[in-house]
């Protein structure tokens, strides 16, 4: 479980493109082999750790459901270690299970507009929470299948969201509580 409070902006060192992809990430986070970590909002398992970073593996199911297939060496990624019992919940509850891949279609001042899959707007509450590339954000507006969030300068500087450009795809995790209530 995660909160969407990004701990570090890591950088992809390399990706081996094979049946199971190995992604090496430069990071100063203290992690251990076997730890869960959210990378761009995707819950992955650390398969190797050094003082300068770590490696995670990704299977074909993850590649098909997320933006991971578009990642390249040198890209910055949002990182958050899994919660421990007793940690503060500074963002909202996130599982690291990507629900949708959205697309950035417009930036107006500090407001970022994303096109989402038809039908997913039922999981969005105005002024509620949404996870975008692993960051816990507040919904500014929702209209049909367009959702917007406002990004403060701190968020733009300290997360990979600051490098987003029009047309970029993002991992979206809808609010867990909204998904639970919708299912009932």
C-alpha positions in Angstrom: 0.0 0.0 0.0 1.2 3.5 -0.8 0.1 7.1 -0.2 1.0 8.9 -3.4 3.5 11.1 -1.7 6.5 10.9 -4.0 9.7 10.3 -2.0 12.2 10.7 -4.9 12.5 11.4 -8.6 14.7 8.5 -9.7 16.2 8.0 -13.2 16.1 4.9 -15.4 19.6 3.6 -16.0 18.6 0.8 -18.3 15.8 -1.5 -19.5 16.4 -5.0 -20.8 13.6 -5.7 -23.3 12.8 -9.4 -23.0 10.0 -11.6 -21.8 10.6 -10.4 -18.3 11.9 -6.8 -18.5 14.6 -5.7 -16.0 14.6 -2.0 -15.2 17.6 -0.5 -13.4 16.9 2.8 -11.6 19.3 5.3 -10.1 18.0 6.2 -6.6 19.2 7.3 -3.2 16.3 5.6 -1.4 17.3 3.0 1.2 15.7 -0.2 -0.2 16.3 -4.0 0.1 15.8 -6.9 -2.2 12.2 -8.1 -2.0 10.8 -4.7 -1.0 7.7 -3.4 -2.8 8.1 0.0 -4.5 5.8 2.2 -6.6 7.5 3.3 -9.8 5.3 5.8 -11.7 2.5 4.4 -9.6 3.1 0.7 -10.5 3.8 -1.6 -7.6 6.9 -3.6 -8.4 9.3 -5.8 -6.4 12.9 -4.9 -6.0 15.0 -7.8 -7.3 18.4 -6.3 -6.7 19.6 -3.3 -4.6 22.8 -1.3 -4.4 23.8 1.9 -2.7 23.1 3.8 -6.0 19.8 2.2 -7.0 17.9 -0.9 -7.6 16.4 -3.2 -10.2 12.8 -4.3 -10.7 11.2 -6.8 -13.0 8.1 -6.4 -15.1 6.0 -9.0 -16.8 3.9 -8.7 -20.0 0.7 -8.1 -18.1 2.2 -5.0 -16.5 3.6 -3.8 -19.9 0.1 -4.1 -21.4 -1.7 -2.2 -18.7 0.7 0.7 -18.0 3.0 3.2 -19.6 6.1 1.0 -18.8 6.4 0.0 -22.5 7.2 3.6 -23.4 9.9 4.1 -20.7 13.5 4.8 -21.9 16.9 5.0 -20.3 17.4 8.5 -18.9 13.7 9.0 -18.1 12.8 10.3 -14.7 10.3 8.3 -12.6 8.3 8.9 -9.4 9.3 6.6 -6.6 7.6 5.7 -3.3 8.4 2.9 -0.9 5.5 0.8 0.5 3.9 1.9 3.7 4.9 0.4 7.0 2.5 0.0 9.9 2.6 3.3 11.8 3.5 5.5 8.9 1.6 8.7 8.3 -1.0 8.7 5.5 0.0 12.1 3.9 -1.8 11.5 0.5 -4.5 8.9 0.0 -4.6 5.1 -0.1 -3.1 3.8 -3.2 -2.4 0.1 -4.1 0.0 0.6 -7.0 -2.5 -1.2 -9.4 -2.9 1.0 -12.5 -6.5 1.3 -13.6 -6.1 3.2 -16.8 -3.6 4.9 -19.0 -4.6 8.5 -19.5 -3.2 11.1 -22.0 -2.2 14.7 -21.3 -4.2 16.8 -23.8 -3.9 20.4 -22.4 -2.0 22.5 -20.0 -3.5 25.8 -18.9 -1.4 27.7 -16.4 -0.9 25.2 -13.7 -3.9 23.1 -14.6 -3.2 19.8 -16.4 -6.0 18.1 -18.4 -6.0 14.4 -19.0 -8.2 12.3 -21.3 -9.3 9.1 -19.6 -11.0 5.9 -20.8 -14.8 6.3 -21.3 -16.7 5.0 -18.3 -14.0 5.7 -15.7 -15.3 9.1 -14.8 -17.7 7.3 -12.4 -14.7 6.7 -10.2 -13.8 10.4 -9.9 -15.2 12.8 -7.4 -14.7 16.5 -7.8 -12.2 17.7 -5.2 -11.5 14.0 -4.5 -8.2 12.1 -5.0 -6.6 10.6 -8.1 -3.2 9.0 -8.6 -1.3 10.1 -11.6 2.1 8.4 -12.2 2.0 7.5 -8.6 1.4 11.0 -7.2 -1.6 11.7 -5.0 -3.4 14.7 -6.5 -6.7 16.5 -6.0 -9.2 16.6 -8.9 -9.8 20.1 -10.1 -12.5 19.2 -12.6 -14.2 16.4 -14.3 -16.2 16.7 -17.5 -17.2 13.6 -19.5 -13.8 11.8 -19.9 -11.6 14.8 -19.2 -10.2 15.2 -15.7 -7.9 18.0 -14.6 -5.5 18.5 -11.7 -3.7 21.6 -10.6 0.0 21.2 -10.0 1.9 23.5 -7.7 5.5 24.4 -8.4 6.8 22.1 -5.7 5.1 19.1 -7.3 6.4 20.1 -10.8 10.0 20.4 -9.5 10.1 17.3 -7.2 8.3 14.8 -9.3 8.5 13.5 -12.8 5.2 15.3 -13.6 7.2 18.4 -14.3 8.6 16.8 -17.5 5.2 15.9 -18.9 4.4 17.3 -22.4 1.2 17.3 -24.4 0.5 13.8 -25.7 2.3 12.1 -22.8 0.6 9.0 -21.4 0.3 8.6 -17.6 -0.6 5.8 -15.3 -3.9 6.5 -13.4 -5.1 4.9 -10.3 -8.6 5.9 -9.3 -9.6 6.4 -5.7 -9.9 3.1 -3.9 -12.9 4.2 -1.9 -14.8 5.4 -5.0 -14.0 2.1 -6.8 -15.3 0.1 -3.7 -18.5 2.2 -3.4 -19.2 1.9 -7.2 -18.9 -1.8 -7.0 -21.4 -2.2 -4.2 
